[in-house]
Amino acid sequence: MGITLSDRERRFIALFEEETGATARDCIVDEDGDRVVFVVAVGEMRTAIGPDGRTVKGIEERLGSDVRLIEDADTPEAFVANALAPAAVYGVELEEDGTTVARADVADGDEGAAIGRGGRNIEVARRLAKRHFDIDDIQLA
């Protein structure tokens, strides 16, 4: 299960790491190109964001796109919860029956944040979960 990055994504990771001093484990550019999502190494989120968010804001200016940061995790359940943030996720259960489905228990009223405008947040979460943990789908419980 390898991650294949485009040249553009590799350049974005290099810029991100140079500017922030944090390690980016993955990068996805939204289909419309107006948002770049970085998976940040465990424990390096504070470094990536910087004081008062200045570091990540500088990255946004350099890329000309909004930037979203997701913290990596050691378990698929924790990764899915991180990928759905800022929604409050109470728990994630994996179900396997030929395919692997992560069912996330999201706080009432936070479903919209988990799904995102036009479904873009949950779609990015699904893509990343597939790339990192071979999870076929994420469903909200």
C-alpha positions in Angstrom: 0.0 0.0 0.0 2.1 2.9 -1.3 1.3 6.5 -1.7 1.9 7.9 -5.1 2.3 11.7 -5.2 2.3 14.0 -8.3 5.2 16.3 -8.9 3.0 19.2 -7.8 2.2 17.4 -4.5 5.9 16.6 -3.9 6.8 20.3 -4.5 4.1 21.4 -2.0 5.4 18.9 0.6 8.9 20.3 0.1 7.7 23.9 0.5 5.6 22.9 3.6 8.5 21.2 5.3 10.9 24.0 4.5 8.6 26.7 5.8 7.2 24.9 8.8 10.0 22.6 10.0 7.3 19.9 10.4 7.1 16.6 8.5 4.4 16.2 5.9 3.5 12.5 5.4 1.1 13.1 2.5 -0.5 15.8 0.5 -3.7 16.1 -1.5 -4.8 19.0 -3.7 -8.6 19.3 -3.9 -10.0 18.7 -7.4 -10.9 22.4 -7.8 -7.4 23.3 -6.7 -8.5 25.8 -4.0 -7.4 23.7 -1.0 -4.3 21.7 -0.2 -4.5 19.1 2.5 -1.3 18.0 4.4 -1.0 15.0 6.7 1.3 16.1 9.4 3.5 13.7 11.4 2.2 12.8 14.9 3.2 15.4 17.5 4.2 18.1 14.9 0.9 19.9 14.5 1.9 22.8 16.8 5.1 23.3 14.7 3.1 23.2 11.5 0.5 25.8 12.6 3.0 28.1 14.3 2.3 30.9 16.8 -1.2 32.3 16.3 -1.4 30.3 13.0 1.2 32.5 11.3 3.2 29.6 9.8 0.2 27.9 8.1 -1.1 31.3 7.0 2.3 31.9 5.3 2.0 28.6 3.5 -1.5 29.6 2.3 -0.1 32.8 0.9 2.8 31.0 -0.8 0.5 28.4 -2.4 -2.4 30.7 -3.1 -4.7 28.1 -1.6 -6.4 27.3 1.6 -4.5 24.8 3.7 -6.0 22.1 5.9 -3.8 20.1 8.3 -4.6 16.6 9.5 -2.5 14.9 12.1 -1.3 11.4 11.2 -2.1 8.6 13.7 -0.8 5.1 14.5 -4.2 3.4 14.3 -6.8 3.6 11.5 -9.5 4.6 14.0 -7.5 7.6 15.3 -6.6 8.6 11.7 -10.2 8.6 10.6 -11.2 10.7 13.7 -8.3 13.2 12.9 -9.3 13.4 9.2 -12.9 14.3 10.2 -11.9 17.1 12.5 -13.0 19.7 13.4 -16.1 17.6 13.9 -16.2 16.0 17.3 -15.8 12.2 16.8 -16.7 10.1 19.8 -15.4 6.9 18.3 -14.6 5.0 15.1 -15.3 1.3 14.5 -14.0 -0.7 11.6 -16.2 -3.3 9.9 -14.8 -5.8 7.5 -16.9 -7.9 5.2 -15.0 -8.1 1.9 -14.4 -4.3 2.3 -13.3 -2.2 5.2 -15.7 0.4 6.4 -15.0 2.9 9.1 -18.1 4.0 11.0 -17.5 7.3 12.8 -19.8 8.4 15.7 -19.9 12.1 15.1 -21.5 14.6 17.6 -25.0 15.8 16.8 -24.7 19.0 14.9 -21.1 18.2 13.7 -22.2 16.1 10.7 -21.9 19.2 8.5 -18.3 19.9 9.5 -17.4 16.2 8.9 -19.0 16.2 5.5 -17.9 19.7 4.4 -19.3 21.9 1.6 -20.2 19.6 -1.2 -18.9 16.6 0.6 -15.3 17.7 0.2 -14.1 17.0 3.8 -15.4 13.5 4.0 -14.1 12.8 0.4 -10.6 13.8 1.4 -10.9 11.7 4.6 -11.9 8.7 2.5 -9.0 9.2 0.0 -6.5 9.5 2.8 -7.9 6.6 4.8 -7.7 4.4 1.7 -4.1 5.5 1.1 -2.9 5.1 4.6 -4.9 2.2 6.0 -6.7 0.6 3.1 -10.1 1.6 4.4 -12.6 1.5 1.6 -15.3 3.9 3.0 -16.1 6.2 5.9 -19.7 6.4 7.0 -21.1 8.7 9.7 -23.1 7.0 12.4 
